[in-house]
Amino acid sequence: MNVDVFSALVFAGSVAAGFLGSLTGLGGGVVIVPLLTLVFGVDLRYAIGASLVSVIATSSGAAAAYVREGYSNIRIGLFLEIATSTGALLGAGLASHVSTSAIAIVFGVVLLYSGLSSTEHTSSVEAATTVNSLGARLRLNGTYPSGDGTTAYNVRRVPLGFVIMAGAGTLSGLLGIGSGAGKVLAMDRAMGLPFKVSTTTSNFMIGVTAAASAGVYLARGYIDPGLAMPVMLGVLAGAMPGSRLLMKARVSVLRNAFRFVLLALAAEMIYNGWMKKI
């Protein structure tokens, strides 16, 4: 396979990854890393480096639309970014000391847990009627557009969400997935945000988290411009239609897509890591 064909195929796969990433709040990296390693045979650490660049592109492409439409909670995103950025630097520092097979297994376990736990969720009605004094003092409560107009919600269990976000950031730096899965689950289940608010706020956050760990990968030579460029352009091209579709899609459909993709990728990554094929 020559370079032009390889780049074209990577670009096409990245378009699909960007579409799915912006639609579910996962970030394109959750598909990019398995795609590059399992399909194209790219070294896992270089795949993670390209994935982090693509995650920044996904966030840039989708977050602007979500903020403009009033779905993202900017104040929550900036507050939780303190935890995720700190964790991202820690995870990136650990990446060079952990074998690629072990990273693949950890990647798969994280996706497996995320997919299974997403079958239970906090309803937006409960979230809107549960007042948390800490969330109110930090002015984290907000509203979002819905079919009935503007719907209000209140944030709960802020300390728990902050701790989970620190762990999600660590996984972002270690695995190059933008920690979108952990962020959506933390905000949706732990903090009681409506699912669309969790998804759009995750898209807003993942770019900053990825940038924190991408600097470490760049310094260590794990970001190859020839690989990162088609990945970034493809993810960005897929992110824009995904963000537009999210605003019209049913939450139940998004949850099913979220769960199915995570479980399928989890099985592939755990198997290949365990068999040391990565």
N, C-alpha and C positions, 0 to 999 in steps of 0.2 A: 504494500500500500504506500503510495507516494504521499508527500506532505500535503499537497492540495486536496486530495481525496480525504485524508485523515482530518484535516481542518474542517472540511465541509460536513463530514459526518459528526464531528464533535459539535459543530455549530448547530446542526439539526437537533441533536439530542439535547443540547442546552436550551433551545427554544422551548421544548416540552418541559424541561426541568423548571425554567423560569415561570412558565404558565402555571404549573402545579404549585410552585413555591409561593407565588403571590396569591393564589386562590385559597390556600389553606393556612398561610402564615408560617409555613415550615422553613421557607427560604430555599432557593434552588440547590443549595449544597447537599440536602438530604437525598437528592437524586444524582447530583453530579459526581459525588465521591464513588458510589457503587458503579455508575456508568463508566467512569474513566478506568477504574481498577478492574472490574469484572468483564467489561466488554472490550475495552481498548488496551488493557494490560499496562496501564500507566502505574509507576511506583506510587504507593499509597500517600507518601508525604508530599510528592509533587501534585497529586490529585487534591489533597487537602489545601495546598497553597493556591491552586487554581480555583478551588471551591470558595475559599475565603474572598477572593477577588469577585467572584460571581455573586456572592451573598451581598457584597456592598452594592453591586449593580442592581440586584433585585430590590433591595431596600430603597435605593434612589428612584427606581422606576415606578414602584408601586406606592410608596409612602406618600408621595406628593398628592396623588389622586385621593387617597384615603383622608388625608388631613383636610384637603379642600372640601370634601363632602361631609366632614364633621364626624367621622367614625372614630378616628384615632384619639386617644387621650394623651395629649402631649405631656402633661404634668406627671402622670404615672410613668410614662416612658422615660423621662429624664431622671426621675427619682430612682427607678429600678436599674437604670443604666449604671449607676454607681457600683452596684453589686455585680452586674454582668461583666463590666469592663475589667474589674479587678480579677474576677474569676478567669476571664479570657487570657489575661497575661500569665496567670499561673498555669493554665492548661497548655498554652503554647510552649512554656518553659519545660513542661514535662514530656512533650511530644518526642523530643530527640532522645529521650532516655527509655522509651517504651518500644518494644518490637512491633512491627507492622501487623503481625498476626494478632497480637494482644489488642492492638487498637481496633482492628476489624471486629473482634469479638465484643469489645466494649461498645462499639458503634451499634452492633446488632442488638445487644441486650437493651441498650437505651431505647432504640426504636421499638423493640418488642414490648417493653414496659409502657411506652407512650401509646402504642396502638391499643393494648389491652385496657389501659386505664381510661382511654377516651370513650369507652362504652358507657361510663357513668359520668354524668355532668351536672353542673349546677344550673338551675333554670334562671332566666333573666328576671322572672317575677320575684323569686326569692332574693336575688341580688339587689333588686330595686327597693325592697321593703326591709332590708336588714341594715340598720344604721350602725356604723362603727365609729367611735369617737376619735380614734387616731386618724382614720381616713378623712374624717371631717376636718380635723385640725390642720392636716396637711393639704386640705382642699383638693383631694384626689377624686371626689365624687363628680359625676358628670352626666351628660345626656348624649343620645345618639339618634339619628333618623330611623324611623320604623314605619311600618304600614299605617299605623294609627297616628302618625305625626312624630313628635319628639318624645322619646321615652327616657325617664330618669333612672339612674342606678346609683347605689352606694357601695363603696369598697369595704371589704372586711378582711380580717386576719392579715394586716399589712406586714408585721414582722415575719410571719411564715412565708409570705410571698417573696420577701426580700432574701431570705435564706435560700429558698428554692432557686431564685434568680442567680445567686452566686454560684450554685452548683451547675446551673445551665450554662453560665459563662465559662466555667472551667471545661465543660464538655465541648463548648464551641471552639476553644483554643486547641483542645486535644484532637478533635475529630473534624473540624472545619465545616460544621453544619449550621453555623449561625445560631444554634440553640433555639431555633424557632419552635420546635416541638415542646421543649421544656417551658418556654415562655408562654405559649398558648395554654398549656395545662395549668401552669401556676396561676395565671390571671383568670382563667375560666373556672377552675375548680377551687383553688385555695383562696383567691381573693374575690370570687363571686362576680366577675365581670361578665356581661353578655358575650356570647361567642364571637360575634362579629367585631365587637370592641377589642376582645383579646387578640383576634387574628390581625386586625389592622394595626393595633399598637405594637404587636410583635414585628410586623413588617417595618414599622418606623424604627424599632430598636436594633434589629439585627445588623444593620449596616455599621453602626457605631461599635457594636461588640466585635464584629468581624475585623474592622479596621485595627482594633487594639491588638488582636493576635496576628493579623497579617504582617504587621511590622516585624514581629519576631521571626516569622517564616521567611520574609524577604531578607533579613539580615543573615540567615543561615543558608540562603541560596536555594530554597525550596519553591520559589515562584519563578516559573519559566514563562517569559512573555509570549513565546510562540504557542504555548498551550493555553495560557490564561486569556489571551485576546479573543479567540473564537468562543471560548466558554463565556466570557463576560458579555460579548455582543449578543450571543444567542439567548442568554438568560434575560438580558435587558429587553430583547425583542419579544420574548414570551411573557414578561412580567406585566406589560401594559394591558393587553387584552384580558389577562387573568384578573387584574385589579378591577376592570370594568365589569366583568362577569360576576365578581363577588358581590357587588352592590345589589344585584338582581337575584342571586341564587338563594335557594332555601337552605336554612341552617342544617337540616337533617341530611341533605345531599352532601354538604361540605364535610360533615362529620364522617359519613360513610367513606368518602374519598380519602380523608385524613387517615382513617383506620386501615383501610385496605392497602394503601401504599406503604405505610409503616410496617405492617406485618409481612408483606412480601419482601421488602428490602431487608428486614431483620433476619428472615430465614436465610437469604442469600449470603449476607455478611457473616453470620455466625458459622454457617457451614464452611465457607471458604477460609475464614480465619482459623477454625478448628482443624481443617485439613491442611493448613499452612500453604494455601494456594495464593495468598496475598503477601 
